[in-house]
Amino acid sequence: MILYILGRIASLIMILFAVSVIVFSLMHSVPGGPFDERKGRLPAAAKANILKKYGLDQPVWKQYMNYMSHALRFDFGIPYQRPHTTVAKLIGKSWLITVQVGLTTIFFAFSIGIILGIYAAYHQNTWIDNFVTFISSLGVTVPNFVVAMWLILIFAVHYNWVPMGGWGSSGQCLFGKYFCTDWILPVVAYAIAPMSLVARYTRASVVEVMGEEYVRTARAKGLNESKVMRRHVFRNAQIPMITALGTEIPNLITGSIFIESTFRINGLGKYFVTSTLNRDYPMIMATFLLVALLWGIIYLLTDIAYTLIDPRIRLGGSSIN
């Protein structure tokens, strides 16, 4: 297993290198630059000084080498639009909000999704099963920004039950600052898709396990239904749930771009959109590298979790016993 993990780490390093080359090349292949909008307001000499200050007057390959040499020391530069701070500080500040949004969404989505999936599987081929299947199919297909707009129109604009946006800025909080009313719409809009996917995964997995021979044997021996579900069904149905968790956590990171922009949440997704529109190269590069790193780490942890639940699963040609 150690060799497998080392191999995955080496692969992750190669992926990060490839991502850095592709993103850097794409940024500089688009005509124009981050300071072109000031061209009519700045003298040529002043603009030349700005380009020299940020090293943008150098060849692209040299700019890439300079950036990566600093990035390896965790120095991701200074954002062009916010020169009073650093990219690392800006990401560190905004990332905490994105993580808080993501973890709240994961808790809500997986709690409700697993319950719905189990309930639908237990009432297989009934109207309850059909209803949950329909709702989960709808939740997977409708984009989260469409859900967000409808939630805002209905619950914030029409009924005025909850704030339209923000994250803890409304001042309407319960239990100190552990739950605020302006969390409701972003979390619900954000959680619809993963909750629906988890419900589908859970239902399919539980239905499959309930049809296994050892489950029928346990029931034939007189084991009560709660023990059958707890000891035999849930335990063996966990792997698809972990698959959903490992898939949805990175998706929640990238999906924050739409949700944070829609609900005016000052997280990493909102700053990424602003940086992209303003062609803030250091911020764009750092965000892509961070997301790629998190994807690699999460998928590695997912593979390891498989072996902890079911030691029969092999990693790198060996199993954990």
Buried (B, 14 or more C-beta within 10 A) or exposed (E): BEEBBEEBEEEBEEBBEEBBEEBBEEBBEEEEBBBEEEEEEBEEEEBEEBBEEBEBEBEEEEBBEEBBEEBEEEBBBBBBBBEEEBBBBBBEBBBEBBBBBBEBBBEBBBEBBBBBBBBBBBBEEEEBBEEBBEBBEEBBEBEBBEBBEEBBEEBBEEEEEBBBBBBBEBEBBEEEEEEBBBBBBBBBBBBBBBBBBBBBBBBBBBBBBBEEEEBEEBBEEEBEEEEBBEEBBBEBBBBBBBBBBBBBBBBBBEBBBBBBBBBBBBBBBBBBBBBBEBBBBBBBBBBBBBBBBBBBBBBBBBBBBBBEBBEEBEBBEEEBE
